[in-house]
Amino acid sequence: MPRRAFEHRPARPTWRCGTCGIAWPCSAAKLRLLAEYRLDRPALLVHLAMLQAEAAANLAALNPGAPPADLTARFTGWASAR
């Protein structure tokens, strides 16, 4: 599947949505991810946890000396297995 700008992908290293500019994952990205992983919620959580780790490293590099942000709610909290 080709990547398209309207798919609301993260812009690294800021982790803002490349389409709408808000913190990624934005609402549109969440909906796309839920649809993509609709049959495998655990795989979605693993995928999001890996992206969260990458985002934490990127954001820490952008803001050295600042306390690390808690990205759990942003990346995995909304997708918890039901």
C-alpha positions in Angstrom: 0.0 0.0 0.0 1.6 3.3 -1.0 1.9 6.0 1.6 -0.1 9.1 1.0 0.0 12.5 2.8 -3.7 12.3 3.6 -3.1 9.2 5.8 -2.0 11.4 8.7 1.5 10.0 9.3 3.9 11.3 11.9 6.5 14.0 11.0 9.7 13.0 12.7 11.4 14.2 14.9 8.5 16.4 16.2 5.9 13.7 16.1 3.2 16.1 14.8 0.8 14.9 12.2 2.2 15.7 8.7 -1.3 16.4 7.5 -3.1 18.3 10.2 -0.2 19.4 12.4 -1.5 18.2 15.7 0.2 15.8 18.1 0.4 12.4 16.4 -1.5 10.1 16.5 -4.3 12.5 15.6 -7.9 11.4 15.5 -7.7 10.5 11.8 -4.5 8.4 12.4 -6.2 6.6 15.3 -9.2 5.7 13.1 -6.9 4.5 10.4 -4.8 2.4 12.8 -7.9 0.9 14.4 -9.2 -0.1 11.0 -5.9 -1.5 9.9 -5.5 -3.6 13.0 -9.2 -4.3 13.6 -8.5 -8.1 13.8 -5.4 -7.9 16.0 -5.5 -5.4 18.8 -2.4 -6.8 20.5 -0.4 -6.2 17.3 -1.6 -2.6 17.3 -0.4 -2.1 20.9 3.0 -3.5 20.1 3.3 -1.3 17.0 2.2 1.8 19.0 4.6 0.9 21.8 7.5 0.8 19.3 6.5 4.1 17.9 6.2 5.5 21.4 9.8 4.5 22.2 11.0 6.1 19.0 9.0 9.3 19.7 10.4 9.5 23.3 14.0 9.3 22.0 13.3 11.9 19.2 11.5 14.3 21.6 14.3 14.0 24.3 16.9 14.8 21.7 14.9 17.9 20.6 14.6 19.1 24.3 17.7 18.0 26.1 17.5 18.6 29.9 13.7 18.8 29.9 11.9 16.1 31.8 10.7 13.3 29.6 7.1 13.5 28.5 4.8 10.7 29.5 3.6 9.5 26.1 1.6 6.5 27.3 -1.8 8.0 27.0 -1.0 9.6 23.7 0.4 6.4 22.0 -1.2 3.4 23.7 -3.7 4.5 26.3 -6.4 5.1 23.7 -5.9 1.7 22.0 -6.0 -0.6 25.1 -7.3 -4.0 24.5 -11.0 -4.2 25.3 
